Amino acid sequence: MEQYQTKPARNLEEYWSIAWRRRWWLIVPLFVGWGFVVLAGRFISPRYRSDTVIIIEQQASEQYVLPNMGFDVQARLQNITQQILSRTKLLEIINRHHLYRLDQSSVDSDAVVERMRRDIRIDLIQAPGRPQDLSAFKVSYSAPSAVPAQQVTSELTSLFIDENLRAHRQASENTTLFLEDQLEAARVDLSRQDERLREYKARHLGELPEQLQDNMQILSGLQMRLQATTDALDEANQQQLYLQSLLAQYQGGRAQSGDPSDGAQMSSANLDDQVARLKAQLADLSTRYKPNHPDVRQLKEKIAKLEQLRDQSDETPSSKTDADGAPAPRTPAELRERGPAAQMEGQLKANKQKIARLEQTEKKLERQIDEDQNKLNLVPLREQELAEINREHEQSRAAYDSLVGKKTQSEMATNLEKQHQGELFTIIDPPNLPQRPYWPDRFKLSLLGFIFGTFLALGITALAEMLDMRIHRDQDLQDLLSLPVLAGIPILQTAAEEQRGKLRRRVEAIAATVSVALIPAITVLSYFRG
């Protein structure tokens, strides 16, 4: 037995001999295994699936009115799917169509909702040649019967379309409201910038860069007026010196002629005029010479003598004087003699008033020139400050104008969404009424049963061969005894036994043929009938 168990591996002829000898060990388990799987499939509850295809359309109006929101189609579809597959919506559909009635008595609502989610399928359809672009998607639902599958698929399709329209409209309206809020804030900011610019220009009027040319022209005019005033003032001062010198010469000539009316009693007003004239000359000489210059010292001595004489004349009682401080003429002769002096004194008084007026005008012009010059000096600073204010104002203006355009565009896009002219989900294949179940697949079950029966037959046949200790071939006997076979005894049968043997073989052939032919016939029939 040990020698028999360690015999070499069998060849193909030996395997064929075993298969023929144990043909019923192969045929019966194969047929039984296949039949078991096929019959078990008959007890499986069928499932019908209804599906529809929804295409994502871009309306032609988007060529003229841009949408006011940007969505990733796939992300939006995922969001809509989550909303539709929510527990609330699915429970409404389940109760409306009376789905899963057998399960609702023993399983809670969450389990029923989860089962319905498994029965719903959302398949994305990519655009041809553009794998990143989503052009359509397919919605399907499976149910134990065809009509509920079609009804639920139709309702799911309607939910997808309605939810897409609602989401688009809501998002568009929210965008418009947001732009309105931003526009109002931009308008307030622009008003504030306008008021700031207006206040700045009012506060620094005359110092603004756009007023530079006007200020330069005004300054040039003031400088010309100042020069003319200075020239007129110099001329008036020279006229005053000239009149004072004439009056002094006239009075000096009368004093030398011994006129008792003027030589002895020189009015203090004339002395004051002479002192003022000499002081003017002293001021003029002081600008050109040093204090110890002989002319300056001589002039100072004259001024001192005249001041001393004026003080003495003030102490002496004077006679009746006229309106200018000079002694009033007592006779017509004196009146005629004092006519030229009175005329020169009048001219001198008018000239003094002119000088005072010109000096006042000169100070006023110098003050105006200083103010205009300060304005010109502040122009670079005002230009820098105004540039910053203008830059912020322009930014506010640009932001406001941009928001106005965006708001207008958004309102148009919102109106299009309200009129269902935006991006749409359109059904190209309505939900179909399935004619046969998609599960179980009879063809696949038949193939699966054939595979199962084949493995079952091979396993049983191999097990039977391993447990069988009988000798079926001469070679096996030689391998067991290590002795040559001298003779073989044939099987001797009677005529009746031979007849029964032939009949048995015919029955076996017919049974084997029917069994083997039945499997592919039913498999092919299942394939064509679905």
C-alpha positions in Angstrom: 0.0 0.0 0.0 2.9 2.4 0.8 4.4 1.6 -2.6 1.0 2.2 -4.2 0.5 5.5 -2.4 3.9 6.8 -3.6 3.3 6.1 -7.3 4.2 8.8 -9.8 1.7 11.5 -10.9 -1.0 10.6 -13.3 -1.0 11.7 -16.9 -3.9 13.0 -19.0 -5.0 9.5 -20.1 -5.4 8.5 -16.5 -7.4 11.6 -15.7 -9.7 10.9 -18.7 -10.1 7.3 -17.5 -11.1 8.6 -14.1 -13.6 11.1 -15.6 -15.2 8.4 -17.7 -15.4 6.0 -14.8 -16.9 8.6 -12.5 -18.9 10.5 -15.1 -22.0 10.5 -12.9 -20.0 11.9 -10.1 -19.3 14.9 -12.4 -22.6 15.3 -14.1 -25.0 15.0 -11.2 -23.2 17.5 -8.8 -22.7 19.9 -11.7 -26.4 19.8 -12.6 -27.5 19.9 -8.9 -25.2 22.9 -8.1 -26.3 24.8 -11.2 -29.9 24.0 -10.6 -29.7 25.1 -6.9 -28.3 28.5 -7.8 -30.8 29.0 -10.6 -33.8 28.0 -8.5 -32.5 30.1 -5.6 -32.6 33.1 -7.9 -36.3 32.5 -8.5 -36.9 33.2 -4.8 -34.9 36.5 -4.8 -37.2 39.6 -4.9 -36.8 41.3 -8.2 -35.7 45.0 -8.4 -36.8 47.4 -11.1 -34.8 50.5 -11.9 -36.1 53.6 -13.6 -33.6 56.3 -14.7 -33.6 59.7 -16.4 -30.9 61.9 -17.9 -30.8 65.6 -17.1 -28.6 67.9 -19.2 -27.1 71.1 -17.9 -27.9 73.9 -20.3 -26.4 77.3 -20.6 -29.0 79.8 -21.9 -28.1 82.0 -24.9 -28.9 85.1 -22.7 -25.7 84.6 -20.9 -23.9 85.9 -24.0 -25.4 89.3 -23.2 -26.0 89.2 -19.5 -23.3 87.7 -17.4 -24.4 85.7 -14.3 -23.8 87.4 -11.0 -22.6 84.2 -9.3 -19.9 81.6 -10.1 -20.6 78.0 -9.2 -18.7 74.8 -9.8 -21.4 72.7 -11.5 -20.2 69.5 -9.8 -20.0 71.2 -6.4 -23.5 72.7 -6.8 -24.9 69.3 -7.9 -23.4 67.7 -4.9 -25.0 70.4 -2.7 -28.4 69.9 -4.3 -28.0 66.1 -3.9 -27.4 66.5 -0.2 -30.5 68.6 0.2 -32.7 66.2 -1.8 -31.3 63.1 0.1 -32.0 64.7 3.4 -34.0 62.7 5.9 -37.0 65.1 5.8 -37.4 65.0 2.0 -36.9 61.2 1.8 -39.4 60.6 4.5 -42.0 62.7 2.6 -41.4 60.6 -0.5 -41.6 57.4 1.4 -44.9 58.3 3.1 -46.4 59.7 -0.1 -45.6 56.5 -2.2 -45.9 54.0 0.7 -42.5 52.6 0.1 -40.8 49.9 2.2 -44.1 49.0 3.9 -42.7 45.6 4.9 -39.8 47.2 6.6 -41.4 50.0 8.4 -43.0 47.7 11.0 -39.7 46.3 12.2 -37.1 48.9 11.2 -36.9 52.5 12.4 -37.2 55.4 10.0 -33.5 56.1 9.9 -32.9 52.6 8.6 -35.6 53.0 5.9 -34.1 56.4 4.9 -30.7 54.8 4.6 -32.0 52.0 2.5 -33.7 54.5 0.2 -30.4 56.4 -0.2 -28.8 53.1 -1.3 -31.6 52.6 -3.9 -31.0 56.1 -5.4 -28.0 56.5 -7.7 -26.6 59.8 -9.2 -24.2 59.2 -12.1 -22.3 62.1 -13.6 -21.8 62.3 -17.4 -18.7 64.1 -18.5 -18.6 66.2 -21.7 -17.0 64.3 -24.7 -13.4 65.3 -25.1 -13.6 67.4 -21.9 -13.3 65.1 -18.9 -13.3 68.0 -16.5 -16.6 69.5 -17.7 -19.9 68.1 -16.4 -22.5 68.2 -19.2 -25.3 66.0 -17.7 -26.1 63.5 -14.9 -28.4 60.5 -14.6 -30.8 59.9 -11.7 -32.1 56.4 -11.1 -34.1 54.6 -8.4 -34.7 51.0 -7.8 -37.9 49.4 -6.4 -39.6 46.0 -6.1 -42.0 47.0 -8.9 -41.8 49.1 -12.0 -44.4 51.8 -11.4 -43.1 53.0 -8.0 -39.6 53.1 -9.5 -40.8 55.4 -12.3 -42.9 57.6 -9.9 -40.1 58.1 -7.4 -37.6 58.8 -10.2 -40.0 61.4 -11.7 -40.3 63.1 -8.3 -36.6 63.1 -7.7 -36.1 64.7 -11.1 -38.6 67.4 -10.3 -36.8 68.0 -7.0 -33.5 68.4 -8.8 -34.9 70.9 -11.3 -36.9 72.9 -8.7 -34.0 72.9 -6.2 -31.6 74.1 -8.9 -33.9 77.0 -9.8 -34.5 77.9 -6.2 -30.8 77.8 -5.4 -29.9 79.9 -8.5 -32.6 82.5 -7.7 -31.8 82.7 -4.0 -28.0 83.0 -4.7 -28.7 85.7 -7.4 -31.0 87.6 -5.0 -28.5 87.4 -2.2 -25.7 88.7 -4.5 -27.9 91.6 -5.5 -28.7 92.4 -1.9 -25.0 92.2 -1.0 -24.1 94.6 -3.8 -26.8 97.0 -2.7 -25.4 97.1 0.8 -21.9 97.6 -0.6 -23.1 100.3 -3.0 -24.7 102.2 -0.1 -21.5 101.9 1.9 -19.6 103.1 -1.1 -22.0 106.0 -1.6 -21.6 107.1 2.0 -17.8 106.9 1.7 -17.9 108.9 -1.6 -20.1 111.6 0.1 -17.6 111.7 2.9 -14.7 112.1 0.5 -16.6 114.8 -1.4 -17.3 116.7 1.8 -13.7 116.3 2.8 -12.4 117.6 -0.5 -14.9 120.5 -0.4 -13.9 121.5 3.2 -10.2 121.3 2.3 -10.6 123.6 -0.7 -12.7 126.0 1.3 -10.2 126.0 4.2 -7.1 126.5 2.0 -8.6 128.9 -0.5 -5.9 130.7 -2.4 -3.3 128.0 -1.5 -4.4 125.4 -3.9 -2.3 124.2 -6.9 -4.9 125.2 -9.4 -4.8 128.7 -8.1 -1.0 129.0 -8.6 -1.2 131.0 -11.8 -3.8 133.4 -10.4 -1.8 133.9 -7.3 1.3 134.6 -9.3 -0.6 137.1 -11.4 -2.0 138.8 -8.3 1.5 138.8 -6.7 2.9 140.4 -9.9 0.2 143.0 -9.9 0.8 143.8 -6.2 4.5 144.1 -6.7 3.9 146.5 -9.6 1.6 148.5 -7.4 4.1 148.5 -4.6 6.8 149.7 -6.9 4.5 152.5 -8.2 3.6 153.4 -4.6 7.3 153.4 -3.6 8.2 155.6 -6.5 5.3 158.0 -5.6 6.4 158.0 -2.0 10.0 158.9 -3.0 8.7 161.6 -5.2 6.6 163.0 -2.4 9.5 162.9 0.1 11.6 164.8 -2.4 8.8 167.3 -2.9 8.6 167.7 0.8 12.3 168.4 1.1 12.0 170.9 -1.7 9.1 172.8 -0.2 10.8 172.8 3.2 14.0 174.2 1.7 12.0 176.9 -0.2 10.1 177.8 3.0 13.3 178.0 5.0 15.0 180.2 2.4 12.0 182.4 2.3 11.8 182.8 6.0 15.6 183.3 6.2 15.4 186.0 3.6 12.7 187.9 5.6 14.7 187.5 8.8 17.8 189.1 7.2 15.7 192.0 5.8 14.7 192.9 9.4 11.1 192.3 9.2 9.9 192.6 12.8 6.9 190.4 12.2 8.9 187.3 11.1 12.5 187.8 12.2 11.9 188.3 15.8 9.0 185.9 16.2 9.4 182.7 14.1 6.5 180.4 14.7 7.2 177.1 16.4 5.4 175.4 13.5 8.1 176.6 11.1 10.8 175.5 13.5 9.2 172.1 13.7 9.1 171.8 9.9 12.8 172.7 9.7 13.6 170.2 12.5 11.7 167.6 10.6 13.4 168.4 7.3 16.8 168.3 8.9 16.0 165.0 10.6 14.9 163.6 7.3 18.2 164.7 5.8 20.0 163.2 8.8 18.2 159.9 8.2 19.2 160.0 4.6 22.8 160.7 5.4 22.9 158.0 8.1 22.1 155.4 5.5 25.2 156.5 3.5 27.7 157.7 6.1 28.9 156.7 9.5 27.8 158.7 12.6 31.2 160.5 13.0 31.1 161.9 9.4 31.5 165.7 9.3 28.3 166.3 7.4 26.4 164.1 9.8 27.8 165.9 12.8 27.2 169.4 11.3 23.6 168.5 10.6 23.1 167.2 14.1 24.4 170.6 15.5 21.9 172.5 13.3 19.1 170.3 14.6 20.2 170.9 18.1 20.2 174.7 17.6 16.8 174.7 16.0 15.4 172.6 18.8 16.8 175.1 21.3 15.4 178.0 19.4 12.0 176.3 19.2 12.1 175.8 23.0 12.8 179.5 23.5 10.0 180.5 21.2 7.6 178.4 23.1 8.5 180.1 26.4 8.0 183.6 24.8 4.3 184.8 24.8 3.2 184.9 21.3 0.7 187.1 19.6 -2.4 185.9 17.9 -1.8 183.1 15.5 -3.6 181.7 12.5 -4.9 178.2 12.0 -1.4 176.9 10.9 0.3 178.1 14.1 1.9 181.2 12.5 1.3 184.7 13.8 -1.8 186.0 12.3 -1.3 189.0 10.0 -2.3 192.3 11.6 -2.5 194.4 8.4 -3.2 193.9 4.7 0.4 194.5 4.0 1.5 191.7 6.2 -1.2 189.5 4.6 0.3 190.2 1.2 3.8 189.6 2.5 2.8 186.2 4.0 0.9 185.0 0.9 3.8 183.0 -0.6 4.8 181.5 2.7 1.2 180.5 3.4 1.0 178.9 -0.1 4.2 176.9 0.5 3.0 175.8 3.9 -0.3 174.6 2.4 1.5 172.7 -0.3 3.8 171.2 2.4 0.8 170.1 4.5 -0.9 168.5 1.5 2.3 166.7 0.7 2.5 165.4 4.2 -1.0 163.9 3.9 0.0 162.4 0.6 3.1 160.9 2.1 1.1 159.4 5.0 -1.5 158.0 2.6 1.3 156.5 0.4 3.0 155.0 3.4 -0.2 153.4 4.6 -0.8 152.0 1.1 2.8 150.7 1.0 2.4 148.9 4.2 -0.9 147.4 3.1 0.7 146.2 -0.2 3.6 144.8 1.6 1.3 142.9 3.9 -0.7 141.6 0.9 2.5 140.6 -0.9 3.7 138.7 2.2 0.3 136.9 2.4 0.5 136.0 -1.3 4.1 134.9 -1.0 3.1 132.6 2.0 0.4 131.2 -0.1 2.8 130.4 -2.9 5.2 128.9 -0.4 2.4 126.6 0.9 1.5 125.4 -2.6 3.8 122.3 -2.7 2.5 121.2 0.7 -1.1 121.8 -0.3 -0.4 120.0 -3.6 0.8 116.9 -1.7 -2.1 117.0 0.8 -4.6 117.5 -2.0 -3.0 114.7 -4.1 -3.6 112.3 -1.2 -7.2 113.5 -0.8 -7.8 113.3 -4.5 -6.3 109.8 -4.6 -8.7 108.6 -1.9 -11.6 110.4 -3.6 -10.8 108.8 -7.0 -10.6 105.4 -5.3 -14.0 105.9 -3.7 -15.3 107.1 -7.0 -13.9 104.1 -8.9 -15.3 101.7 -6.3 -18.7 103.4 -6.4 -18.8 103.3 -10.2 -17.7 99.7 -10.3 -20.4 98.7 -7.8 -23.0 100.6 -9.7 -22.2 98.6 -12.8 -22.0 95.3 -10.9 -25.4 96.0 -9.2 -27.0 96.8 -12.5 -25.6 93.6 -14.0 -26.7 91.6 -11.0 -30.2 92.9 -11.1 -30.4 91.9 -14.8 -29.1 88.4 -13.9 -31.6 88.2 -11.1 -34.4 89.1 -13.4 -33.2 86.4 -15.8 -33.2 83.8 -13.0 -36.7 84.8 -12.0 -37.8 84.3 -15.6 -36.0 80.9 -15.7 -33.5 82.1 -18.3 -30.4 81.2 -16.5 -28.6 77.9 -16.2 -31.2 75.1 -16.4 -31.5 71.4 -15.7 -33.4 70.0 -18.7 -34.7 66.4 -19.0 -33.6 64.7 -22.2 -34.7 61.2 -21.2 -37.8 61.1 -19.1 -38.1 58.4 -16.4 -38.8 55.2 -18.1 -41.1 52.4 -17.0 -38.8 49.3 -16.7 -40.2 46.3 -18.4 -38.0 43.7 -16.6 -36.0 43.8 -13.4 -32.4 44.6 -13.4 -31.8 42.2 -10.4 -31.4 39.4 -10.2 -29.6 38.9 -13.5 -30.7 35.4 -14.6 -27.9 35.1 -17.1 -25.3 35.9 -14.5 -27.0 33.6 -12.0 -26.9 30.7 -14.6 -23.2 31.3 -15.2 -22.6 31.5 -11.5 -24.5 28.2 -11.0 -22.5 26.6 -13.7 -19.2 27.6 -12.0 -20.5 26.5 -8.6 -21.7 23.1 -10.0 -18.3 22.6 -11.7 -16.3 23.2 -8.6 -18.8 21.0 -6.6 -18.5 18.2 -9.2 -14.7 18.3 -9.3 -14.5 18.4 -5.5 -16.9 15.4 -5.0 -15.2 13.4 -7.8 -11.7 14.0 -6.3 -12.9 13.1 -2.8 -14.5 9.9 -4.1 -11.4 8.9 -6.0 -9.2 9.5 -3.0 -11.4 7.4 -0.8 -11.7 4.5 -3.3 -9.1 1.7 -2.7 -10.1 -0.5 -5.6 -7.8 -1.4 -8.5 -9.2 -0.4 -11.8 -6.2 -0.9 -14.2 -3.5 -3.4 -14.9 -0.8 -0.8 -14.4 -2.1 -0.2 -10.9 -1.9 -3.9 -10.0 1.7 -4.1 -11.3 2.6 -1.0 -9.3 1.1 -2.6 -6.2 2.6 -6.1 -6.5 5.7 -5.6 -8.5 4.8 -8.8 -10.4 4.0 -9.3 -14.1 0.5 -10.1 -15.2 0.4 -13.4 -16.8 -3.2 -13.6 -18.0 -6.5 -11.6 -18.0 -9.9 -13.0 -17.4 -12.6 -11.3 -19.5 -16.1 -10.5 -18.2 -18.6 -13.1 -19.2 -22.2 -11.9 -19.6 -25.3 -13.6 -20.7 -27.5 -12.2 -23.5 -29.9 -10.7 -21.0 -27.1 -9.0 -19.1 -25.7 -7.6 -22.3 -29.2 -6.3 -23.3 -29.6 -4.6 -19.9 -26.1 -3.1 -20.2 -26.9 -1.6 -23.6 -30.2 -0.2 -22.2 -28.5 1.3 -19.2 -25.8 2.9 -21.4 -28.5 4.4 -23.6 -30.4 5.8 -20.6 -27.1 7.2 -19.3 -26.3 8.8 -22.6 -29.7 10.4 -22.9 -29.7 11.6 -19.3 -26.1 13.0 -19.6 -27.0 14.7 -22.9 -30.1 16.2 -21.5 -28.3 17.4 -18.4 -25.4 18.8 -20.2 -27.6 20.5 -22.9 -30.1 21.9 -20.4 -27.5 24.1 -18.7 -26.4 26.1 -21.8 -30.0 26.2 -23.1 -31.3 27.8 -20.0 -28.3 30.2 -19.8 -28.8 31.4 -23.4 -32.5 31.8 -22.8 -31.8 33.9 -19.7 -29.5 36.1 -21.6 -32.0 36.9 -24.3 -35.0 37.2 -22.0 -33.1 39.2 -19.4 
